[in-house]
Amino acid sequence: MINKIDLINELNKLSIKNYEDVFSFIMSFNNPIESKSDICLNCPHCGSVEFVKNGKTNKGIQRYICRECNKSFCDTSNTFLYRSRCTEDIWLKFIDCEISGLSLKETAYYNNLSVTTCFYMRHKLYKAIRNLKMKETLSSKVELDCIYTKINLKGTKPSNMPRHSKKRGNTSAYSGISHHKVCIVAAIDENDNMLLEIAGVGSESMEKYTKYTDKFMDTTLIISDSKPCIQQFVNNLGVKNDKVPVIANKKRYTTNLGNSLGDINQLATGITKIIKNSHGVSIRHLQDYLSFYLYKKQLHYRTNRKDHANIMYSY
């Protein structure tokens, strides 16, 4: 039986044209899927494929019970649709608003929902996308660098604050890259597979890159700047490294082979825009926002805008 992870990995390998053909074929069926999945592929708790039907919920949704872990589940377990009272139409409109970059107040107004409901719907959706992005790997030629942003503790209760609150207008005691900055490992390959992961705080290091070694197993060339930690990481991977050289009193933006980190810089600009439009993103939710941003960017590259909400809902 085919597994969801293998299916998603195969879809990510398709060209833009083939991706659109597959999606059009799925959408051409006369009887569309009513729930997120008419056929449950495996147990969401242990991953086993040994399960049997176990009655239905009071809403008529089929339930199953796993023979391995004896836990009960349904098609929507561990998805953003689990225990949601919103209909498919509401979710599709909500997802479309999120893709369009509307604020929570605007989304609540257009969907006739409360801001609180939209807030929880947003984070259920973002966490689902984050779990999906965790399975993605990079291949062939890859651009690699780190992006930095300030630590944001918005929404943290005073009793749980790890440090004193900072007041507006005061200058920071730590300028430049320090332990007050979040380090985000950023990478993108030539097939538009992307990585944006919070690696820790402070400057980039060999240890921060090593956390994501499994993402680079199919890489053949890494384009980067000339930092020693990246060179060490590349040597451990055993792949080629095309570096932007450092020349005294002269700025260089391309390697000797003509490659650059332009796509990484574009990701950095996008992250800055997200944080600005959201009036700051809490460090608790930052990874979810990064994953959603990448997924939305991939949909923009691979499919038509009118299909984005349907594709995101189907996952």
N, C-alpha and C positions, 0 to 999 in steps of 0.2 A: 504493500500500500504506500502511495506517495506521501511524503511528509511535507508539512507546511514550509519548513525552513528551506528544504531542497527546492520547492516550487518557487519561493521568493528569490532564491539565489539564481535560478535559471531565468526568471523574468528580468533580473537586473543585468544579465548578460546580453539581452536583446538590444538591437539597434532601435532608434526612435521609430522608424517606419514599421518594423516588426512588432514593436510594443503596441503601437496604435492598431495594427491589424488584429492582434490577439484580443485587445480590449473590445474592439468593434464586434468580433466574433462572439464574445461572451455576452455583450449587450444585445445581440440579435435574437436571443431566445425569446419565445413568446411568453414563457412562464418564468418571470424573474424570481430570484431568490427572495423569500419573504423575510427570513431572519438573516443574521450575519453568516450563517452556514447551515444549509439544509442537512449536510452530512458531517458529523463531528469526526475529525480525523484521529485525535488522540486525547488522552486524559490531560487536562490542563494542570493537574497537580503533580503527577509523576511521569507523564509522557507515554504511558503504556497505551497500546492499541487493543488491549483485551478488555472490552467493556460491553455491557448489555443495556437494553432499555429498562428504565425504572419509573414508569408512569409519566404523568405530565403535571405541570404546575397549574394553579388555578386560572392562569391565562391561556392554557392550552399549549404551552411550550414543552417539547419533549425533554425529559430528563434521562440521564444515564447513571450507571454505577460502575465503577472500575473494579475489576476482579483482582488487581494487584494491590491497590491501597485502600479499597473498600470505601472510597469517597464518592459522593454524589455530585453531579455537575450537569450543566446544560450547554447548548451551543454558544451562549453568550458569556459563560463563566470566564473570568480573568480578561474580559474585554471592556471597552468603554461603554458598551451597551448593557452591562450587567446591572440589574436592579434599577435601570433607568425607566422612568414613566413617560418619557418623551417618545413620540412616534417617529417613524423613519423620516417623514417629511420635515419634522422639526429639526431632527439631527442634520439632515442634508442642508437645510437653510442655515443652521448654526455653523456647520463646517464651511459653507461658502462665505459666511461673514468673517470667519477666522482667516481664511485664505486671503480675503480682501484686506485684511489688516484693520478691521473696525475695532473700536474700543468696546469694553464690556457694556457700557451704558447704551451705545449705539446698537450693539447686538441684541441686548435685552429689549430695546424699543421695537426693532424690526421683527422680532420673534414673539413678542408679547409674553416675555418671561421676566422674572426678577433678576437683578444683577447678581445676587447670590447664587441662583441656579446656574446662570451662565458661567460664573467663576468655577463652580465644581465641574460643569460640563467641559470647560476648557482644559482643566487639569487632568480629567479622565482621558480626554482625547490626546493630550500631549504625552501622557505617560504611556499610552498604547503605542504611539509613534516612536517613543524612545525605545521601547522593548523591540520594536521592529528594526530600528536602526542599529541596535546592538549586534545584530547578526551579519551586518554588511562588512565585506572585506574589500581591500584595494588590490589592484593588479597593474601590470605593465609600468608605464611611466607615471611617477607620483611626485607632486609638489608637497613639501613638508616644512612647516615652521610653527612657531608659537604665537598666540595672540594674548594680550593682557587686558584685563579690565579691573576696575576697583571692586573690592569686596562690598557687597550690599546686604545689610541685615534687616531690611525692611520687613515689618511684620513680626519681628522677634520680641517677645515679652522682656521687659527690663530685668526680670529675675533670671532670664536665660541668656542674657547678653554676655558674650565672651570677653568683652572689653567695654570701656566707657563710650557712651554715645558721642559722636562727633557733631559739633554745631556748625552751622553754615557760616561761611566767611573766614573761618580759621584756616591757616595754611597747614599743610601736612608736614610732620616732622621727617617723613620719608619721601623723598622725591625720586622719580624714576621707578625702576623695577625693584620691589621690595616684598617683604612678607605681607604687606597690605594689598597686594595685587593678586588676582586669580590668574593662574597660568592655564591656558586652553591649548591643547595640542590640535593643530589644524592640518589636514591633508586632503588632497583631491587628486584623483587619477584621470587619465584621458578618456575614461568611459563615464565620467561624471558621478562616480561613486565617491562619497565624501565622508570625512571624519572630523567631528568637533567634540572633543571630550575634555572635561575639567580634570587636569592631572594633579592639581594641588595649588599651593601658593608659592610666591617667590619666583626666582629665575628658573628657566628651563634647565634640565639636567638629564644625564644618561638614565637615571632611575625613572624619571617621568615618561620618557619615550619607551622604555622597556616594558611598561605596563601594557602597551598595545602592540607588542611584537606579532601576535597572532593575526593582526589586521594586515600585515605587510608580507605574508608568506609567499604571495604570488607576484611580488614586485620585482621588476628587473632594473629599474633606474630611479633614483631619488634625486630630485632637484631641491637644493636648499641653499642657505647662506653658509658662511665658513666657520660656524661655531664648532669648537672641538667636540662637544657632547653629541652633536648630530653625526659628526664623522665617526665617532666611536660606535654609535648605534648602527650606522650603515655597515661598518666593518663586521659587527656581530651578525648582521643579517646576511652578509656575504654578497651584497649587490653593488652595482656601480653607483657612484655619487658624482653629480654634476653641480659644482658649487659656484655661487656668485663670488668672484675674487675680491679680496680687500686690497685696495691700492691707496697709499697715503695721499691725502689732499685731493682725492678724486672719488666721486660717487659712481658706483656701478650698479645697474639694475638688471643686467643680463649676464649669463654665464658665457664662457668662451665658445660654447656650441650654439648660442643664441636663445637658450631657454631662460625663463624668468619665473618669478613668484607672483605674477599678476593675478592669478585666480585666488590665491591665498589672501592677497590684499583686498580683493573684492569681497571675500567672506568677512574679513575684518571690518570693512565698511558696513556690511549688512548687519553685523552684530551691534555695532555702535548705533545704528539707526533703530534697531529693535529696543535697545536699552533706553534710548532717548524718547521714543514714542510711548514706552510703557512707564515713563518717569522712574526708571530704575527697576531692575529685576532682582528679587531676593536670591541669594546664593542657594537657597533650598530648592528653588524652581528653575534656576538658570539652565541646568542640563536639559530639562524638558523643553524649554524655549529653543535651545540650540538644535535639538533633534527635530522639532517641528519646522524650524527655519530651513534645515537641510532637506527635509522631505518635500517641503513646498517648492524649494528650488529645483529639485529633481523632477517633480511633476511638470514644472514650467518648461524644462528642457525636453521632456519626453512625450508629453501629451498636450491636447488642446485644453484651453482654460475652462471651457464649458463642462469638461468631463472630470475636473479635479475633485469635486465634492463626492461624486459617485465612486471614484477609485479609492479615495481615502476612507469612505464609509465601508467599502467592501472588504478592507483589510481588518 
